[in-house]
Amino acid sequence: MLRYQIVPWEPSRLRPCYSREMEPPAGTFLAKVRDGSVQLPVPLRQFCEVSNWTLFRVRPQSPDRLEFQPVLHGDVSELTDDFQSSLSPEGCLWIPAPLRAMVGLGEQSVMMRVENDVIGMYLRKVFETLGFGP
């Protein structure tokens, strides 16, 4: 049986942790998952680069959703048992195998968007729920 931990509300999420040079891209973007990595769509990749989002905590939020929370320079000491991923020069984020297994993530397309200073990744099985069905 899979168990998911509800992430408590954090007051630090009230202040933006991104660059004022570029607002988060609006909308939802399709991305491809290949060889255990997700290729960020160009608008998300550019936003991450401008905002210096290069290291992420990767957390399951539900059986259909992962969350990539940026780790800012002062937060590195807080990394403990979480899964982490670094943004590659090609704009890919590797997703640890245990997390891929938890959500049933394979070679597929996913939806991604910036939400409250994190990047949400939704698996295809929730496309219809979010209004993107066939």
C-alpha positions as CSV (number, residue, x, y, z in Angstrom):
1,M,0.0,0.0,0.0
2,L,1.4,3.4,-1.0
3,R,1.4,6.1,1.6
4,Y,1.7,9.8,0.9
5,Q,2.7,12.4,3.4
6,I,0.7,15.7,3.3
7,V,3.3,18.5,3.3
8,P,2.4,21.1,5.9
9,W,1.9,24.7,5.1
10,E,5.1,26.7,5.2
11,P,5.1,30.4,5.8
12,S,8.2,30.8,3.6
13,R,6.0,30.1,0.6
14,L,4.4,33.5,1.1
15,R,7.4,35.3,-0.3
16,P,8.4,34.6,-3.9
17,C,11.6,32.6,-4.3
18,Y,12.1,33.5,-7.9
19,S,13.8,36.3,-9.7
20,R,12.0,39.6,-10.2
21,E,13.5,39.6,-13.7
22,M,11.0,37.1,-15.0
23,E,7.5,36.2,-13.7
24,P,6.6,32.5,-13.6
25,P,5.3,31.3,-17.0
26,A,1.5,31.1,-17.0
27,G,-0.2,28.0,-18.2
28,T,0.4,24.3,-18.3
29,F,3.1,22.7,-20.5
30,L,3.5,19.2,-21.9
31,A,6.9,17.6,-21.1
32,K,8.4,14.2,-22.1
33,V,9.8,11.7,-19.6
34,R,12.6,9.6,-21.1
35,D,15.2,7.4,-19.3
36,G,14.1,8.5,-15.9
37,S,14.3,12.3,-16.7
38,V,11.8,14.9,-17.5
39,Q,12.8,17.4,-20.2
40,L,11.5,20.8,-19.0
41,P,9.5,22.8,-21.6
42,V,11.4,25.8,-22.8
43,P,9.4,28.4,-20.7
44,L,9.9,26.4,-17.5
45,R,13.6,25.9,-18.3
46,Q,14.2,29.6,-18.9
47,F,12.3,30.5,-15.7
48,C,14.4,28.1,-13.7
49,E,17.7,29.4,-15.1
50,V,16.8,33.1,-14.5
51,S,15.6,32.3,-11.0
52,N,18.6,30.1,-10.2
53,W,16.5,27.1,-9.5
54,T,19.0,24.4,-10.1
55,L,18.5,22.0,-7.2
56,F,15.0,20.6,-6.3
57,R,13.4,18.5,-3.6
58,V,11.2,16.0,-5.4
59,R,8.1,14.9,-3.4
60,P,5.1,12.8,-4.2
61,Q,1.9,14.8,-3.6
62,S,-0.6,12.1,-4.7
63,P,-0.5,8.9,-6.9
64,D,-0.7,11.2,-9.9
65,R,1.4,14.2,-9.0
66,L,5.0,15.0,-8.1
67,E,6.2,18.4,-6.8
68,F,9.6,19.9,-7.5
69,Q,10.4,22.4,-4.8
70,P,13.5,24.6,-5.5
71,V,16.2,24.5,-2.9
72,L,17.6,27.9,-2.5
73,H,21.3,28.6,-1.6
74,G,20.6,28.9,2.2
75,D,18.4,25.8,2.3
76,V,21.1,23.2,1.4
77,S,21.6,22.2,5.1
78,E,18.0,21.3,5.3
79,L,18.3,18.4,2.8
80,T,17.8,15.2,4.7
81,D,15.9,12.1,3.5
82,D,14.1,13.9,0.7
83,F,14.7,13.0,-2.9
84,Q,16.7,15.6,-4.8
85,S,17.3,16.4,-8.4
86,S,19.6,18.9,-10.2
87,L,18.7,20.7,-13.4
88,S,21.1,19.5,-16.1
89,P,22.6,21.8,-18.7
90,E,20.1,20.3,-21.2
91,G,17.1,21.3,-19.0
92,C,16.4,17.8,-17.7
93,L,15.4,16.8,-14.1
94,W,16.2,13.2,-13.2
95,I,13.4,11.6,-11.1
96,P,14.6,9.0,-8.6
97,A,13.5,5.4,-9.4
98,P,11.6,5.0,-6.1
99,L,9.5,8.0,-6.9
100,R,8.9,6.8,-10.5
101,A,7.7,3.5,-9.1
102,M,5.4,5.2,-6.5
103,V,3.5,7.1,-9.1
104,G,3.8,4.6,-12.0
105,L,5.8,7.0,-14.1
106,G,7.2,5.5,-17.3
107,E,8.3,6.8,-20.7
108,Q,5.4,9.2,-21.3
109,S,4.2,12.8,-21.5
110,V,3.3,14.7,-18.4
111,M,1.9,18.2,-17.7
112,M,4.0,20.7,-15.7
113,R,3.3,24.2,-14.3
114,V,4.6,26.6,-11.7
115,E,2.3,26.7,-8.7
116,N,3.1,28.7,-5.5
117,D,6.9,28.7,-6.0
118,V,7.1,25.0,-6.9
119,I,6.8,23.1,-10.2
120,G,3.9,20.6,-10.2
121,M,4.1,17.6,-12.5
122,Y,0.9,15.8,-13.4
123,L,0.8,12.3,-14.9
124,R,-1.3,11.6,-18.0
125,K,-4.0,9.7,-16.0
126,V,-5.1,13.1,-14.5
127,F,-5.3,15.0,-17.8
128,E,-9.0,14.4,-18.1
129,T,-9.6,15.4,-14.5
130,L,-7.9,18.8,-15.2
131,G,-9.9,19.3,-18.4
132,F,-7.3,18.1,-20.9
133,G,-8.9,14.9,-21.9
134,P,-9.3,13.5,-25.4
